[in-house]
Amino acid sequence: MVDIPAESESVAAEAAEQEQPWLRLDRRMLLVHPVNEVVKLLPVLVVSFILGSQSGNHLWGIGVVTLLVIFGLLRWFTTTYRIGPVHVQLRTGVFQKKLLSVPRSRIRSVDVEAGVMHRLLGLSIVRIGTGQRAGKGHESNKFELNALSSALVPDLRAALLAGAQGKPEKPGQPTSGTPLPQESSETEIGHWQPSWVRYAPFSFTGIFIIAAIVGIAFQYGVGSAIAKSSAVSTGVDSLESLGITVLVVVALVALLVLSSIFACVQYLIAFGNMTLTDNGRILHVSHGLLKTRQTTLDRARLRGTTLKEPLLLRLAGGARLDAIMTGVSAEKKESSLLLPQGPRAEAERVMATVIGDTRQASVPLVGHGSAARRRRYTRGLFAAGIALAALLVSLAFGVQVPVYAWVGVAVLTVGGAALAYDRAKGLGHAVLPGWLITRSGSLDRKRHSLEADGVIGWTVRETFFQRRAGVATVIAATPAGTGGYAVIDLPAQDSWSLIEAVTPGAGDVWADRR
């Protein structure tokens, strides 16, 4: 038996790759691309229709739609891909040709998405990720196959992820269209329940949707027409006759009801039928009713979890769970999602299962002392203090202060004190063997569980006011998630011992340099 050098095998694989044919996307995509282009440029079509109506020439709208349809068809004819034993390549561009090549050994995720039209036609969108952060303006460099037959996607995804683990197919194996399936046994560790929809109203999603609808309506004149209609005027006059207070209460109740309905509908559409499975190497997240999305999270790049507990959701006993992944920005919420808004107990159970440590949820956090607490109250009551000082100065100069101004100061004082109390109560950290746990915030509280092996550096930050208070912020740098996770307002003398506890030996080095 003769051993073939690895370099020779690589050269042979690349040579064989060049002989492989370029493939086109599924022909059924010819029905989807034109529609997508029309939807993307809907405002342009509206303007074209208005211009055509004013000028009496309706060919404006027809011409624009025709151009969009032609452009959509050309995208299919100018897009080809090739899945070789070494690289995955994509050629695109109607006016400017572009070749995107991704080494199979660098593939870290294969995400699958399907909109309503894609599902009706049996198609899926496949997105390949390399785990590298792409800055703004690099969206054009994303590797996306839009769209392939849904029947080919499971085997394709398994083969690509197998190649990412250093097991690329040999040149003699089929790679152009029907990759070999990879056997794996997946265990379900999380499942969405319909009862979780009760947590949807405890967010600002519904309000954002209403604001977007109102903005679009007024932008195109629909809102103005409705506001000036006789039905609306009659209804407002009837409510005004009952008093301004009743009008405000009715408006707030209507906003609350509508926002809750919109939030529930959006939640059901986005997260319905969600499942989280684990095969020991890959976490697989699937969710969506109308538009489905399947995300793969490589366990080798998992560096921890983030338990998100916004104030309203926390009051309802809920939480959301995200993964901290190397190369995946925390801003891409759907790419790191493990569980949507749901019961806190279920989020904690899934967190313990994912990171393999049942102590994470129950470990008591260490508080940061009276100095950190004072800083929370100082900030929380700052606005009320300024407002009170302004009113007292006004009184000193003989200016009459209305009653509602004093009520406003009282509201600011109570609200600021309550916010400061909650922020101080939520501030803390803990160190377990191999883990750093940190929590902070009130309106948007987050609890991060970061693996010590994922920390690549430390920063101890002391602002002028922090030095006066004797506290410091310790930041654990990592290539995962947000890039840095902070232990806020820790007593300054405890900073170096914290670093030493998480990464033994690092604290002594930093202390000496200090």
Order of alpha helices (4+ residues) and beta strands (2+ residues): alpha-beta-alpha-alpha-alpha-beta-beta-beta-beta-alpha-beta-beta-alpha-beta-alpha-alpha-alpha-alpha-beta-beta-beta-beta-alpha-beta-alpha-beta-alpha-alpha-alpha-alpha-beta-beta-beta-beta-alpha-beta-beta-alpha-alpha
